[in-house]
Amino acid sequence: MKSLLFSISLLLSASVIAQPSEVTASVDKNPVMADESFNLTVTANDDVDRSAFDPSALLQDFVVGRTSVSSQTQMINFNTTRTTTWNTVLIPRKPGRFTIPAFTVDGQQTQAIALMVVPVSASNSSQSRDIYITTELDTKEAYLQQQLRYTVKLFLAKDLQRGSLANPTLANADIRQIGKDKEYNEIVEGRRYRIIERNFAIVPQQSGTFTIEGPLFEGEVIDNTRQSFGFFNRSTPVNRVGANQQITVLPIPANYAEHWLPSDFVQLNEEWQGDASQYHVGEPITRTLTLTAIGVVDEQLPAINSQYPENVKTYPDQAETATVEKDNNLVAQRKESVAIIPSEAGNLVIPEVRIPWFNILTKKTEYTVLPAKTLQILPAINQPTVPLPALSTANIEQKPVAQTNNNTDINVRPIQVVANSFWPWVSAVLGILWVFTLLAWYWHSKNHKPASVNVPTSTQPLSSSEQRKQLDKALAQSDSRAIQALLPAVLSETCGHAKLSLSQALQLLQDEQLSQEVNQMLASQYSKTQEEWNAKQLSLLLQPHLNNKSQNQDSNFNLKPLYPSKL
């Protein structure tokens, strides 16, 4: 018993101080096809740290796949043998002669391996390939940030159990899949293949000559040549890589000074909310501009530089951008909405909008243009109009008028106004209906309590004190729409005018902070994001003007007349 324990302890101590005496390297295929995988096996004759082998030196000439590590211990007649094995999947990047360098593992070095990589076309045509990948690029030359269409096809002659296809790689480029995978069957050299097609959009971000490295496929196929057990099929791991593609990316032309937007189609559209014949002073008009470009992403679209006259206030909303996929192309869109509030009636001319872009087909600078647009702005709905004088026969002087032409007198007959006998009857009927209306109103007001109204209307005007109370209540509740409705009347009374619009009252008060706060209030109403606004600051800015009513009335000479007299 003691001798057995002594032998075991001696073996254990020997294993602790043992070092690998030999490290070998081998490949399972030589020669190998350019797009096929092979296995590199490195074996050390001892228990070695799993991280002792580093295959990064192979990255320059090969696609390095997964590396698996296994350890094995055998004891025969008290003779213990330990081995550590690394198995790495490699795929050549191109045909030619290559050397797998020597690796150092725990002080021991492997031997170098000479490897022959043959092109795919040099393979024996009588032996059809079970799995392979093709790659295709729509152009070999493109401008900076121009979309490239890259197509990958995976050909399968065996049943696929599982697999994954990686994206192609290109330094300093935006690469994304466009559309869904297509699956169909084709006969190639007399053999039926199941084909999986995938499309990519590649947008290079740097000029120069580059190599687009093909995608890597890793999977397992069912091996019908090997015996199956029960319901489980035997599978064989496969690895394939697509062929590389060369691309030349041209820089931005030296004579191009605009925002860089390379595309083959760019369009600018606009939409106006509501009926164009019903725009009034003080009411918001929403304009939406949409910029669309094919073959770019939304980050490349410029801001839409739209200009507006000085007699309008504008409240732009936050721009919305998106990139969608259509017909194997990237389609980028940018939407900008702005609320326009006119302050004067008449013709409002909106200037044209021009956006430059570079046509990759004609290789010239072009412009997408929205022409200028004229809007007819009507007076404000609540703005009083000057009544026309009633026509009366008493104002017409029935006196002959004499004109002299070449010393000849011409007598003109007096104007005669003939009354129609039909209108007295109509007036009598309307008068009777008016009397009944008064009686009905008197009975309703006597028996029903009138409902309270937060915002004054033109049919039931409020006194100045009532308007002030309603405004204070709206300010306390931060009700921006009620404040907008009440503020013109209160400020008109403060400034000593019968009726002013909100913009006219602010112009007369000449308070920049107050004008800015009112603009923020209006912007909170017209914004799509419904920004929360608090009326506390506005209430503080209004108090000095409401308390100095007489002083404001003395300064009314600065106000421009609402209806200038015509010459």
URPE-V914737 format. One record per backbone hydrogen bond with DSSP energy under -0.5 kcal/mol. NH is the residue of the N-H (numbers start at 1). CO is the residue of the C=O. Records with the same first field share a line. If there is no record, write none. Layout:
NH->CO + CO
This chain:
5->1
6->2
7->3
8->4
9->5
10->6
11->7
12->8
13->9
14->10
15->11
16->12
17->13
18->14
24->43
26->41
28->39
30->31
31->116
32->116
34->118
36->33
37->239
38->90
40->88
41->26 + 39
42->86
43->24
44->84
45->22
46->44
48->46
52->49
53->50
57->54
58->55
59->56
61->58
62->58
63->91
64->62
65->63 + 89
68->87
70->85
72->83
74->81
76->79
79->76
80->78
81->74
83->72
84->44
85->70
86->42
87->68
88->40
89->66
90->38
91->63
92->36
93->61
96->117
98->115
100->113
101->99
105->103 + 108
106->104
108->105
110->103
113->100
115->98
117->96 + 115
118->32 + 116
122->119
123->120
127->124
128->126
132->155
134->153
136->151
138->149
142->248
144->250
145->204
146->143
147->295
148->202
150->148 + 200
151->136
152->198
153->134
154->196
155->132 + 153
156->154 + 194
157->130
161->159 + 220
162->220
164->218
166->164 + 216
169->213
173->170
174->203
175->173
176->201
178->199
182->197
184->195
186->193
188->186 + 191
191->188
193->186
194->156
195->184 + 193
196->154
197->182 + 195
198->152
200->150
201->176
202->148 + 200
203->174
204->146 + 202
205->172
208->249
210->208 + 247
212->210 + 245
213->169 + 211
214->242
217->240
218->164
219->238
220->162
221->236
222->159
223->234
224->222
226->223
229->232
230->228
232->229
236->221
238->219
240->217
241->35
242->215
245->212
247->210
248->140
249->208 + 247
250->142 + 248
256->253
257->255
261->259
263->358
264->294
267->292
269->290
271->288
273->286
278->275
279->276 + 376
281->378
282->342
283->280
285->340
287->285 + 338
288->271
289->336
290->269
291->334
292->267 + 290
293->332
294->265
295->330
296->330
300->297
301->298
305->303
306->304
312->309
313->341
315->339
317->337
320->335
322->333
324->331
326->329
329->326
331->324
332->293
333->322
334->291
335->320
336->289
338->287
339->315
340->285 + 338
341->313
342->283 + 340
343->311
346->377
348->375
349->347
350->348 + 373
351->349
353->370
355->368
357->366
358->261
359->357 + 364
360->263 + 358
363->359
364->359
366->357
368->355
369->367
370->353
371->369
373->350
375->348 + 373
377->346 + 375
378->279 + 376
383->380
387->385
395->392
396->393
397->395
398->396
399->397
401->412
403->410
405->403 + 408
408->405
410->403
412->401
418->416
419->417
423->420
425->421
426->422
427->423
428->424
429->425
430->426
431->427
432->428
433->429
434->430
435->431
436->432
437->433
438->434
439->435
440->436
441->437
442->438
443->439
444->440
445->441
446->442
447->443
448->444
457->460
467->463
468->464
469->465
470->466
471->467
472->468
473->469
474->470
475->471
476->472
477->473
478->474 + 475
479->474
480->478
483->479
484->480
485->481
486->482
487->483
488->484
490->486
491->487
492->488
493->489
494->490
495->491
496->492 + 493
497->492
505->501
506->502
507->503
508->504
509->505
510->506
511->506
512->510
515->511
516->512
517->513
518->514
519->515
520->516
521->517
522->518
523->519
524->520
525->521 + 522
526->522
527->523
530->527
539->535
540->536
541->537
542->538
543->539
544->540
545->542
546->542
547->543
548->544
552->548
553->549
554->550
555->551 + 552
556->553
558->555
559->556
564->562
